[in-house]
Amino acid sequence: MEKGSLTLVVMFLVAGLTFSAALVVDLGLFYYTRTQLARAADAAVLAGVQHLPGDGLAASVVAQEYVERNGCPKELAQVTVASDGMSIKVALEKEIPYSFGRLFGQQAKLVTAQSAAVIGSVKALAGAVPFGVEQHNFEYGKQYILKRGAGQAGSYKGNFGALALGGKGAAVYRDNMMHGYPDVLELGAIVPTEPGNVSGPTSQGVAYRINQDPLATWENYRLDSPRIIKVPVIKYLEQQGRTSAQVVGFAAFFLEGVGGSGHNNYVVGRFLKMMVSNDSGSIDESGSSGTDFGLYSYKLVI
């Protein structure tokens, strides 16, 4: 009798262990698959959003490529780009076979994951170059004067487009020219100007950036090129001496070079439309007019 009871207990233990092992396998496979899909969806969205808002087709194609790069067949992905180009969503699903579930007639389970990002014009920016470019209906690829020379249209009684970000004087201005203003500028901020042509610091800062990537062109550049500069778009509040200006937006330019010398020194660049990482820029989703100057950032919303 005792021997029979022991056999029965062993049989229940074996069945229980088998049951538990099958359950662990099912749960483990489920969580592993869901994590893999979630990572692939996030990677795909972050890659695709770089092409918005201008090229929705490229955003979709790149998103599918990144799904595959992250170990998931791109056929599993449903990529949706909004008609206005301001958002992208990636949804993934994959069917996994059950072990434990088969004991209850369930053969497989559908695992899903999704990610989405929305873009907007930049409302706050770190690393700005201290050129105050006046607001304009900028055209992609067109050359603009970023800092004016004496007598050029747009100069205001000793102000030529230089800004005193984080302090006054040529040394601060030159350092910001070379490395970008380290603090964050926000939309609506009132910033002081750096009067005078400051031609020496300007030429030194521009040369420093160009010499780090001398072969780049505005049509062929790497995204981290020091020749890609982000500047505040401003509106002057006064027009004489050391004055102030209001930040009404942000824009990106390809830095082409310096022209003239002395008081005639000026800087030119070509207008770009591009995305900055959400580490260096935050977005304005309000759609308020006057803030969209072709520089965008993004955030994940799912």
Number of C-alpha atoms within 10 A of each C-alpha: 6 7 8 9 10 11 12 12 12 12 12 12 12 12 12 12 12 13 14 13 14 18 16 14 13 20 15 12 16 19 12 12 20 19 15 15 27 20 17 29 29 24 20 31 29 23 19 29 31 22 19 28 23 15 14 22 14 15 26 24 15 20 32 27 18 22 26 17 14 16 12 21 15 19 11 17 24 16 23 16 22 13 10 10 18 20 24 27 26 27 21 23 19 16 14 15 15 20 20 20 15 12 11 8 9 12 14 14 14 11 16 16 21 20 23 22 20 21 24 24 26 28 23 23 26 18 19 25 26 30 28 28 26 18 19 10 8 16 14 12 15 12 17 19 18 23 26 27 25 20 12 13 10 16 15 18 15 17 25 29 27 24 28 22 23 14 12 15 13 17 11 16 26 21 17 22 25 19 15 20 22 14 12 12 23 20 19 16 15 17 21 20 24 27 21 18 23 19 21 13 18 25 19 15 19 20 18 16 20 18 11 12 14 12 9 18 14 18 10 8 15 13 11 8 16 21 27 25 23 23 26 29 22 25 18 22 12 12 14 13 14 17 17 20 21 20 26 22 29 29 25 25 25 24 27 21 15 20 14 13 13 12 15 14 20 25 22 18 23 22 23 24 18 20 23 19 13 17 11 14 25 22 20 19 14 9 10 9 7 11 23 19 24 22 24 28 26 27 19 17 10 12
